[in-house]
Amino acid sequence: MGLLSAPAAAEAGKKADEPSKAYCARYKCIALTFDDGPWPYTPELLDTLNKHKAKATFFLLGRKVASRPELTQRIVQEGHEVGNHTWDHPDLTKLSDDEVMQEMSSTSDVIEQTIGERPAMMRPPNGATDARVTRLMTELALPQILWTGSTLDWQARDTKVITARTLKLAKRNGVILLHDIVPQTVKAMPTVLSTLEKEGYHFVTVTTLLQGRELEAGEIYPPRPKKK
Ligand code: NI
């Protein structure tokens, strides 16, 4: 690398002193998200993430948090983020308002009892949302986090296929949908993480990915393409 001209050097120095600049504006980030746990395969996934200093986001089911509180605590203690994925994984668009609110509040309650904090985001099961669910999530002040790429790992159930699909879906600032209840997904992660690491990716939580871009209550991220 050549020497920097004086103004360029000053500029570089200035940038180094700017901690306020969003992490993912400086680095090539990707958010891996794991749904439907915590589950008995989750500890192996956490070990893999730790090995790579990777952070991820887990969209948890309330009933599984209730039966695995210590595993839920481990997820958070190791620097990962958790979101509300309902109590029992129903299609929210098919429930009454009261039933939706029950699914959401029971899950936020058990997460708060377990880790001391209520989740700040949710993911609707199967990505199923509509204007009414969006209004209810707005009341709950929860943004709805979807994905830029779905691996369909729960259908594939094949480590090589899941590895290849995840690598293909990877892109800067991508949000990738995976499941830690699929054992082949957990087995795919060592190769996925080493490969993406070599491509310069930093593995971050959804909140880190969105730093500098405040989501509104009920907002759907990433925004869906407008229907024609
Ligand atoms: Ni799910």
Residues whose N, C-alpha, C, O or C-beta is under 5 A from the ligand:
A	BS01	NI	D35 D36 P125 N126
